[in-house]
Amino acid sequence: MDPLDALITQIQVLSTSPSDFSHLHALLKHASNLILRFDSHRLSSLLSHLHPSLHSLGFLYILEASMTVPVSKQQAEILVPITTRFISACSMEQIQLAPDKFISVCKKLKDQVILLETPIRGVAPMLAGLRKLQVSTERLTPLHPEFLLLCLLAKCYKTGLSILDDDTFEVDQPRDLYLYFYYGGMICIGQKCFQKALDLLHNVITAPMSTMNAIAVEAYKKYILVSLIRHGQVSNYILSSLYIDIAYRRITSFVFLPFEQPYIELARSYGTGKIAELEEYVQTNTNKFESDNNLGLVKQVVSSMYKRNIQRLTQTYLTLSLQDIADTVQLNSPKDAEMHVLQMIQDGEIHATINQKDGMVRFLEDPEQYKTCEMIDHIDSSIQGVIALSRRLATMDEQISCDHIHRYLSKVGRERQRYDLDDFDVPQKFNI
């Protein structure tokens, strides 16, 4: 019998009972070299004899072997439907026996949908894949950043947000963590959730690393831009004493590198409040910002200065005409001023009313009294979240402490085995 046909028969027989999965896994690992000898076309045809949910482990091994060589667009069109169907239907119990193979298949799917310029085809399967790979929602898998990347390319920002609310406490590879926070920050920027984006980008920059990497460099560029949009300045808490000295030294030495200087200068220009000066600086450095794929974000920074200058007016005036606002913040017309004010009122950035008849704007105090049922529920939810996080940290601290003690006791036990304590009891031995 043909070796591959024999293997397919064994896969079918050993996939009927969970008690046989370990035996099947050992068999597939032993047969891996055999499988790789055959061309991908024949391997793909063999998959028709297997069911992705009943024979998931065998299907996974053969599918992964068929994807080891680079594929053309024509081959990708054939493989993508097979792979998406497998990921959606496969048995979690079986694929978790070979997580590396499953991760490889999912990453190859990502490469293929990008090759076909249809990243949206990989979004749902990748989400299904990472959920099946996860032992718990607190564990970050290598598929998390891949999923977020596909969401970014497909502009499915809301879908990407669905995994960013998970509390992450476990991670295998630091690079996965950096990319997860970086892509997550970009997803939040796409949804204009700027504070959430700042938190995620901040995590990239302050994450432990021995040397600065390219992901942290790109994250810091976006951190500066988002800080200007959200707060009107680069937030100082990144250099807070809450962070260890090594993080402080790393950041302060890295922000003044040549490739960061345009962003530092942009922040300084923004701080002057002079829109003409800021626009001139952006125009001069357009090529730099465009090469970094940050020009769109830079334009939002420029737009935010108009809002920032209008907010400053609320601290000085009770009423002001639309014409005065346009002149003060250097807008083209009262109509432009009206549109900016209306948008800021809608976004909750200022509190004001506009008298359309005489073109006057009246600035108001914040109406929130922090005593409504909704606000009380919000505060209670925040408190409960902090309590839950505190308990989790206490548990982790206890586990780490116990782990140190366990390692110490193990080491002492090994030392006791190496030396017989009676050998050192010399006085007692010779005391006649």
C-alpha positions in Angstrom: 0.0 0.0 0.0 1.1 3.5 -0.7 2.7 5.1 2.5 0.5 8.1 2.4 -2.7 6.0 1.8 -1.6 3.9 4.8 -1.2 7.0 6.9 -4.6 8.3 5.9 -6.1 5.0 7.0 -4.3 5.2 10.4 -5.5 8.8 10.9 -9.1 7.7 10.3 -8.9 4.8 12.7 -7.1 6.6 15.5 -9.3 9.7 15.4 -12.4 8.0 16.6 -11.5 7.9 20.3 -9.8 10.6 22.5 -7.8 7.9 24.2 -6.0 7.3 20.8 -5.1 10.9 20.2 -1.7 10.7 21.9 -0.8 7.6 19.9 -1.9 9.3 16.7 0.2 12.4 17.6 3.3 10.3 18.1 2.6 8.5 14.8 2.2 11.8 12.9 5.4 13.2 14.4 7.3 10.1 13.3 5.8 10.4 9.8 6.5 14.1 9.4 9.6 13.6 7.3 7.6 11.1 5.1 4.8 13.6 4.6 7.2 16.4 3.6 8.7 14.3 0.8 5.6 14.5 -1.3 4.6 17.6 -3.3 2.0 20.0 -2.0 -0.5 19.2 -4.8 -0.7 15.5 -3.8 -0.9 16.4 -0.1 -3.8 18.8 -0.8 -5.7 16.1 -2.7 -5.4 13.8 0.3 -7.2 16.2 2.5 -10.5 15.3 0.7 -10.3 11.9 2.5 -10.3 13.6 6.0 -12.9 15.6 7.8 -11.6 18.8 9.5 -13.5 18.2 12.7 -13.3 14.4 13.1 -9.7 14.1 11.9 -8.4 17.5 13.0 -4.9 16.4 14.1 -4.1 14.4 10.9 -5.7 17.1 8.8 -3.5 19.7 10.5 -0.2 17.8 9.9 -0.9 17.3 6.2 -2.3 20.8 5.7 0.8 22.3 7.4 3.1 20.2 5.3 1.4 21.3 2.1 2.0 24.9 3.0 5.8 24.7 3.6 6.7 26.0 0.2 5.9 29.5 -1.1 2.6 29.5 -3.0 1.4 31.5 -6.0 -1.8 33.5 -6.1 -3.5 30.6 -8.0 -2.5 28.1 -5.3 -3.5 30.5 -2.6 -7.0 30.7 -4.0 -7.3 26.9 -3.5 -5.7 26.8 -0.1 -7.5 29.7 1.6 -11.0 28.1 1.5 -9.6 24.8 2.7 -7.7 26.5 5.6 -10.6 28.7 6.7 -12.9 25.7 6.7 -10.4 23.7 8.8 -9.8 26.5 11.4 -13.6 27.0 11.8 -14.4 23.3 12.1 -11.3 21.8 13.8 -11.5 20.1 17.2 -9.9 22.3 20.0 -8.9 19.1 21.9 -6.9 17.8 18.9 -5.2 20.9 17.6 -4.0 21.8 21.1 -1.8 18.7 20.9 0.2 20.4 18.2 -0.1 24.1 18.8 3.0 25.0 16.8 1.6 23.4 13.7 -1.7 25.2 14.2 0.0 28.5 14.7 2.0 27.9 11.5 -1.1 27.1 9.5 -2.9 30.3 10.8 0.1 32.5 10.0 0.3 30.9 6.5 -3.3 31.8 6.0 -2.5 35.4 6.9 0.3 35.5 4.3 -2.0 34.1 1.7 -4.9 36.5 2.2 -2.4 39.4 2.1 -1.0 37.9 -1.1 -4.5 37.9 -2.6 -5.0 41.4 -1.3 -8.2 40.3 0.6 -7.2 40.5 4.3 -10.8 40.5 5.3 -11.0 36.8 4.4 -8.6 36.0 7.2 -10.2 38.1 10.0 -13.0 35.7 11.1 -10.9 32.5 10.8 -8.0 34.1 12.7 -10.3 35.1 15.5 -11.7 31.6 15.7 -8.2 30.2 15.6 -6.8 32.2 18.5 -9.9 31.4 20.6 -9.3 27.7 20.1 -5.6 28.0 20.8 -6.2 30.0 24.1 -6.2 28.0 27.3 -7.9 31.1 28.9 -8.7 34.6 27.9 -5.9 35.8 30.1 -3.3 34.2 27.8 -1.8 36.0 24.9 -1.2 33.7 21.9 1.1 34.3 18.9 -2.1 34.7 16.9 -3.3 37.8 18.7 -1.0 40.2 16.8 -1.7 38.4 13.5 -5.4 38.9 14.0 -5.0 42.6 14.8 -2.8 43.1 11.8 -5.5 41.6 9.5 -8.1 43.8 11.2 -5.9 46.9 10.4 -5.3 45.9 6.8 -9.1 45.1 6.3 -10.1 48.3 8.3 -12.2 46.1 10.6 -11.4 48.2 13.6 -14.5 47.3 15.7 -13.7 43.6 15.3 -10.2 44.2 16.5 -11.5 45.9 19.6 -13.2 42.7 20.6 -10.0 41.2 22.0 -8.5 44.3 23.4 -10.7 44.3 26.5 -9.3 41.0 27.6 -7.0 41.2 30.6 -3.7 39.7 29.6 -1.5 38.2 32.3 0.4 35.4 30.4 2.6 35.6 27.4 5.1 33.3 25.8 7.1 35.6 23.5 7.9 39.3 24.2 7.6 40.2 20.5 4.0 39.0 20.5 3.3 41.3 23.4 5.0 44.3 21.7 3.1 43.8 18.5 -0.2 43.1 20.3 0.0 46.5 22.1 1.3 48.3 19.0 -1.4 47.0 16.6 -4.0 47.4 19.3 -3.0 51.1 19.7 -3.4 51.5 15.9 -6.8 49.8 16.0 -7.9 52.3 18.7 -6.5 55.2 16.7 -8.7 54.0 13.8 -11.7 54.1 16.1 -10.6 57.5 17.6 -10.3 55.9 21.0 -7.3 58.0 21.7 -7.0 57.4 25.5 -7.1 53.7 25.0 -4.5 54.0 22.2 -2.2 56.0 24.5 -2.4 53.3 27.2 -1.5 50.5 24.7 1.3 52.4 23.0 2.6 53.4 26.5 2.8 49.6 27.3 5.0 49.0 24.3 7.5 51.8 25.3 7.7 50.8 28.9 7.7 47.0 28.5 10.9 45.4 29.7 13.5 45.1 26.9 17.3 44.9 27.0 17.7 47.2 23.9 15.4 49.5 22.0 13.6 47.7 19.1 11.9 49.0 16.0 8.4 48.3 17.4 9.0 50.6 20.4 10.5 53.3 18.1 7.3 53.3 15.9 5.1 53.2 19.0 6.8 56.2 20.4 6.3 58.2 17.3 2.6 57.5 17.4 2.5 58.1 21.1 3.7 61.6 20.6 1.1 62.3 17.9 -1.8 60.8 19.9 -0.8 62.6 23.1 -1.0 65.9 21.2 -4.4 65.1 19.8 -5.8 63.8 23.2 -4.1 66.1 25.7 -2.5 68.9 23.7 1.0 67.9 24.9 3.2 64.9 25.3 2.1 63.3 28.5 4.7 63.4 31.2 3.5 60.4 33.1 5.5 58.2 30.8 8.6 59.4 32.7 6.9 59.1 36.1 8.8 57.8 39.1 6.4 54.9 39.1 8.6 53.3 36.5 12.0 51.7 37.2 15.2 53.7 36.4 16.0 51.5 33.4 12.8 52.4 31.7 13.5 56.1 32.3 17.1 55.8 30.9 15.9 53.9 27.9 13.2 56.4 27.0 15.1 59.6 27.7 18.1 58.4 25.6 15.9 57.2 22.8 13.5 60.1 22.2 16.3 62.3 21.0 17.6 59.9 18.3 17.7 61.5 14.8 14.7 59.6 13.5 12.6 60.9 16.5 13.6 64.6 16.2 10.9 65.6 13.7 8.2 64.4 16.2 9.9 66.1 19.1 10.0 69.4 17.1 6.4 68.9 16.0 5.4 68.7 19.7 7.4 71.9 20.5 5.7 73.7 17.6 2.3 72.5 18.8 3.0 73.9 22.2 3.3 77.5 20.8 -0.4 77.4 19.8 0.5 79.1 16.5 -1.4 77.2 13.8 0.5 78.9 10.9 3.9 77.9 12.4 2.7 74.3 12.9 1.3 74.0 9.4 4.6 75.3 8.0 6.6 72.8 10.0 4.3 69.9 8.8 4.7 71.1 5.2 8.5 71.1 5.5 8.6 67.6 6.9 5.7 66.0 4.9 8.0 63.4 3.3 9.3 62.2 6.6 5.8 61.8 8.1 4.6 60.2 4.9 7.5 57.7 4.8 6.6 56.7 8.4 2.9 56.2 7.4 2.0 58.9 10.0 0.9 61.8 7.7 -2.8 61.1 8.3 -2.2 61.2 12.1 -0.1 64.4 11.8 -3.0 66.1 9.9 -5.3 65.2 12.8 -2.7 66.8 15.1 -3.0 70.0 13.1 -6.8 69.9 13.2 -6.7 69.3 17.0 -4.9 72.6 17.5 -8.0 74.5 16.4 -10.0 72.7 19.0 -7.3 73.3 21.6 -7.3 77.0 20.9 -11.1 77.1 21.1 -10.9 75.3 24.5 -8.5 78.0 25.7 -11.1 80.7 24.9 -13.6 79.0 27.2 -11.2 79.7 30.1 -11.3 83.4 29.3 -14.6 84.4 27.8 -18.3 83.7 28.7 -19.6 84.8 25.3 -17.8 85.3 22.0 -18.9 85.8 18.4 -18.2 83.2 15.7 -16.3 85.8 13.8 -14.0 86.5 16.8 -13.5 82.8 17.3 -12.5 82.4 13.6 -10.1 85.3 13.8 -8.5 84.2 17.1 -7.9 80.6 16.1 -7.1 81.4 12.5 -10.1 79.7 10.8 -11.2 80.8 7.4 -14.7 81.9 8.2 -17.4 82.1 11.0 -19.0 79.1 9.3 -15.8 77.0 9.9 -15.8 78.2 13.5 -19.4 77.2 13.9 -18.7 73.7 12.6 -15.7 73.2 14.9 -17.7 74.4 17.9 -20.7 72.2 17.1 -18.4 69.1 16.7 -16.7 69.9 20.0 -20.1 70.2 21.8 -21.2 66.9 20.3 -17.9 65.2 21.4 -18.3 66.6 24.9 -15.1 68.6 24.6 -16.7 71.9 25.5 -20.1 73.0 26.9 -21.7 75.8 24.9 -24.7 77.1 23.1 -24.8 78.9 19.7 -27.3 81.7 19.0 -27.8 81.3 15.2 -29.6 84.7 15.0 -26.7 86.9 16.2 -23.8 84.5 15.7 -22.8 84.4 19.3 -21.4 81.5 21.3 -22.1 81.2 25.0 -19.7 79.0 27.0 -21.2 77.0 29.9 -20.0 75.1 32.9 -19.8 71.3 32.9 -23.4 70.2 33.7 -22.2 66.8 35.1 -22.9 66.8 38.9 -21.7 63.2 39.4 -24.9 62.2 41.2 -26.9 60.4 38.5 -27.6 56.7 38.6 -25.5 56.2 35.5 -22.5 57.9 37.0 -22.9 55.9 40.2 -23.0 52.7 38.3 -19.9 53.8 36.3 -18.0 54.6 39.4 -19.0 51.3 41.1 -18.0 49.4 38.0 -14.6 51.1 38.1 -14.1 50.3 41.8 -15.1 46.6 41.3 -12.5 46.4 38.4 -9.8 47.8 40.6 -10.7 45.4 43.4 -10.6 42.4 41.0 -7.2 43.5 39.6 -5.9 44.0 43.1 -6.9 40.4 44.0 -5.3 39.1 40.8 -2.0 40.9 41.6 -2.1 39.5 45.1 -2.6 36.0 43.8 0.2 36.4 41.2 2.6 37.8 43.9 1.8 34.8 46.1 2.5 32.4 43.2 5.8 34.1 42.4 6.8 34.0 46.1 5.9 30.4 46.4 7.8 29.6 43.2 11.0 31.2 44.6 10.6 29.2 47.8 10.0 26.0 45.8 13.1 26.6 43.7 15.1 27.2 46.9 13.8 24.0 48.6 14.5 22.0 45.5 18.1 23.3 45.4 18.6 22.5 49.1 17.2 19.0 48.4 19.6 18.5 45.6 22.5 19.6 47.8 21.4 17.2 50.5 21.4 14.4 48.0 24.9 15.3 46.9 26.3 15.2 50.4 25.6 12.8 53.2 25.2 14.9 56.4 26.8 12.1 58.5 30.0 12.6 56.6 30.4 16.0 58.2 29.5 14.9 61.7 33.2 14.2 62.5 33.3 15.0 66.3 30.4 12.6 67.0 31.9 9.8 64.9 35.2 9.9 66.7 34.0 10.7 70.2 34.7 7.4 72.0 
